[in-house]
Amino acid sequence: MEAITLKIMKLHEFINKTALIQRKYMQGIATSFALLVLLMPELSAEIYRPNNTPFAEAKSDELLRSRTDSKIAFEAVYVTPEPNKLERVTISESTSRFKAIRTSELLEFDNVADRWIRRTESRMAAYQVIVGFYDGTESERVAEAISSIGAVLVKELPRGYYLLELNANSSDGDVLLDALDKLSEFPGIIRHAGPNRFFSFDTSAAPQYDPSESVPTVDSPSIFFDDQYDFQWGLHNEGGSITVDGTPYNLDADADIDATEAWEKRTDATSGGSNLIVAVVDSGVDYDHEDLDNNMWSNVGWNFIDGNNDPHDDDSRPANAYPYDVGAGHGTHVAGIVGAIGDNTDGVSGVSWDVDIMALKVFEWIPYYYPEIQRIYSHYVAIQIDIAAAIDYAVANGAEVINLSLGFDEVTAIPTSGDLFDALEDAETAGVIVVAAAGNSDHDNDSFPTNLPSSFPFDNIVSVAATEGEDGMTGFTNWGSTSVDIAAPGFAVLSTTPNDDYEYFHGTSQAAPFVSGTLALTWSQFPNEDYETQIRRILDSADTITTGSKNIATEARLNLDRALSPWLRYPPTGNNWYWTPWFGNDSETDDYVNLDYNPWVYNSTFEWMFTTFNQDDTDPDAMWFWTDYLGWVWFTPDDWPYMYSIDFESSLFYDVTNTSQRYFYVFELSQWVSL
């Protein structure tokens, strides 16, 4: 396949520049896509289109099924940029409003088994395309572009995007591919064209919860009054084991987020007289649940499937539901992890006992044909335009945190435009944190396939992997040393399900809301911190764990107690504080504040322990310094007079006025102790 130079330019860079002819693979779980940008004087179009380079080897015959299956409208096997990997694209019948589903499977050759195996799978509407036009485009030109692909307008979307329905009879091949080829002929007016992706839950099939057999073996009883709290090992455990569905699972002591210790500091996500809002973009929430009803947002939320204000998490499954789908109840389970009412004698405890949960329903049952078993199954999926709309709704209605326990496996590149991309970018601009599940496909998100939305390049996104009861990474979790930020419990997590019930689920879907609930508490505890500082707080305070080959950025698991520590504080942002070297008198003194080292005494034996010493310009007596163990530490002479050194392993401080007097911080006690 020919190598074609890629270059994506943002809109403000387009003006007065010449764009190159470019091609780039379109995103899609197990789908290769291409970006076509035509030569033009000023503006460039980003067209995500499927790869059309066929796999020429004879073995491709064994991977095709369309010759014997009348319900398959189109099927082809394409090459991918990576060796030993192929993409199989199938367009098959659907009895839904989408008419047909485009399924993309990433196939990898297993040399040991001597056969092709499926690694990932994703879907999108086969006959729909999302098109974005540049501002100021004349209506005649818009109509011309739409007419060129034989499409009709289904829905006008925010930010100049349109959802179009293609003519299914216009081609006997890949209709979406043909349409995107034609749209590439309008680069001066089209800034984006791509598919309407289907997102799925990042939750694995989980054992059923049965209190009669799921008896935890722990060293001490629960200290809180929720009758199933002892089953919530992710919040607190002291070792032993837990039996779920007849299978025992070992627990390592303290392989949890230290919730019981943290709740001595704070249990409610309240600031300024009102609760902090966490938006749960999911299957809806059973807002009448005994453990959730008092923690629902005042307006409850929105149903983006039916277009009304009833986002109830329906527990009904269609007769043809795919048997391994978690289905309805997922959103209620996620909401319970974030904020089930705590210490109320009923059920379970959420990370935050008092928080406003905004329920945003985007998942629906969509039936489509399965070639492998030659029958139609219904899957519970969320379409891209509804997820983007839900993010917009959450931002507009005051949510501080958005939980996205959903995902789509992208094969070769991360989109840099589109309705979902723009919605996330606007959330970042608004200072809203998005917590996203890293995915359950057991692959490295630093390469492809990667997971969306967790791998979008925005500073406000926290990507979360899943740990199990022995504090290691689960077998199913995705990872990534740069693309995944932190881990949290995600195996055999007990939480709320519809009709006042409780069940265990596995998945990064369950890990993400541990982080969302933590952010609700930390932002309430430190309301003046911005979103970037809040994210740094939970990452800096996490417990280091052994991740094995599944590396993540922090190499650590969430710790709620340390995240709430008053000593984990951060220098002010902006220009009201200054970096200062330890000596304060090097050749760049003009760039720094020179500290008076009396009483800030310099001791060369401790020089290696400090990277920076900072003075707060708003309070000349206040000092900041960075330690690997505690992060940024802040103090004034009124707090801890004349302390000048720390040993990061023991957190040991020395008082310069009395060198025999030492202090250290005991996390278990959440306080400083003197020796």
C-alpha positions, 0 to 999 in steps of 0.5 A: 500500500502506498505511503501517503503523507498525512497532515491535519491542520486546524481551522485557524491554520487553514486560512491563506495556506495550501493544503496537501492531498492527504489520506488517513485511516478513519477511526473504528474498532477494528476498522481502517479509515482514511483521511482525504484532503484535496488540493485547494487554496484555503480550506481543507476537509477532514474525511474519515473514510474506510480503507479500500485496499483489499487483502489479495492473498488466497486466504482471504476467501476463508474470511468471507461469508457473503457468498452464502448469506443473503442477509449480508449486503457487502463484505470485504477484507482489507489490509491495515498498516500493521503486519499480520492484521486485517480488517473485515468489514461486513454490512448486514441487515438490521430491523432498527431505524438504521436499516443496516449495520457496518461491522468492522473486525480486527483480525490478527494471525495467530502463528501458534494456532495457524489461523486468523483470530478476532481481536476487536469489533466495532459497529456504526450505521452503514447508511449514515454520515455526519457532515460538518460545513464551514461557517458561512457556507451558502445554503445552495452549496450545502444542498449540492453536497448533500444531493451529490451523495443522494442523502436526506437530512435526518437531523441538524446537530450543534456546531454546524454538523448534519446527520445524513441518511444515505440511499441504501440502493445507490451501490452494491458495495460499501455505501458509506465509502462511496459517499465519503469519496464524493464528499471529498470533492467539496473541500472548500465547504466541508470541514468534516465527514465521518460515520455515526459510531456505535459505542458499547459498555466497558463492562464484562459479563459478571457473576450474579450477586447472591447474598446467601453464598457471597459471604466475605471472609475479612478480619473485622466487621463493617464500621458503617451501617450499610448492610452490604458494605462488607462486600465492597472490597474496593472501598475497604478490605483487610484481606481474606477472600470473597466468594462470588457465584460460588467462586472464591477470590483472594483479597490483599489487605488495603488493595482498596481506595481507603474509603473508610479513612477518607470518610473521617474527613468528608462524606458529602460532595457539597460546596457553597450550599449545593451539591456538586453534580456528576453526570452519568452518561449511560443507560439511565438511572433507576432514580427511585432506587432506595439507595439513590433516590435522595441523591438524584439531581433536582431535574433528574436528567434527560433521555436522548433516545426518546427526547424527554426528561425521563432517563429511567434505567429500564430493566426489560430486555427484548426477546432477541437480546444478545445473551452476553450483554449486560444491558439495562441496569448498567447506568444504575450500577455506575451511579451507585458506585459514584453516589449510593447513599451511605450510612443509611442501613440499606444496601451499599455505600457510594464513594460520595454519600451525598452528591447530585447524580445527573442521569443522561440516557443514551443507550438503546437496544438495536437489533442487527444480524450476526453472520457467525450464527446467522441470526439477529440479536439486539445489542445495547449501544449508544450512538455517537451523536447522542453521546455528544449531545449528552456531554453538551447537556451536562456542561450547559446544566452545571455538571462538574464531572462527567462519567463515560463508562463506554467505549469504541475501539479505534483502529489506526488514528484518533479523530481531530474533528467531529461532533464528539471531538468538539463536545469534549473540547468544549467541556475542557474549555468549560473546566468540566472533568470527563472520567472515561473507562479505558476499555476491556479489550486487553490491549495497549491504548498507546497503540492501535486499536485504541479506545475512545473516548478515553484516548482523546487528547484533552487535558480534562479527560481521566482514563481509568484502568481496572484492578482486582482484589489482589491489587493487580491489573485485571486480565481484561483491562486496557492499559497505556503508559501515556494514554491511561492515567490511573487504575481503580477497582473494577472486578466483582464490584457490588453496586445498585441495579434497578428495582432496589436490587444489587449485583456484581459487575466487572469492567473499567466501567466500574473503575471509572465511577470510583474516580468520578465519586472521588473527584466529587469529594475532592472538589467539594473539599478544595472548591477553589482548585481548577480542574487541572489541579483536581486531576493532579490531586488524584493522580499524585495521591494514588497508591503505587501498585505492581501493574506488570506488563500493563503499564499506566502513566501513574503506575498507581491505584486511586486513594481517596484518603490521600486525595483528601489530605489537606497537606496535598496542596498546590501552588497558586496558578497564574503569575502570583508565585515564582519558581526558585532554585534551591540556592536562589543565587545562580546565574538566572536570578532575574527569573526567580525570587531570591529567598532569604535563607535565614531562617530557611537554612540550607543544608547540603546533605538534603540538597538532593531531596528538593527539586524546587522551593517556591515562595507564594507572592500573595503571602510572603511567609508561605512556602511551597515545595515538591516531594515525590512522596506527598506532591506539593507541600505548603506551609507557613511559619504559623503551621510548621515553623522553620521546617527545612527538610523532608525524607520522602520515604518516611515523610520526615520533617526537621525543625531547624530551630530544634534539630532534635524535633521531627515530624512525620505524617501518618496516613492511617491517622490522617495527621502529623505526629511529632517524635 
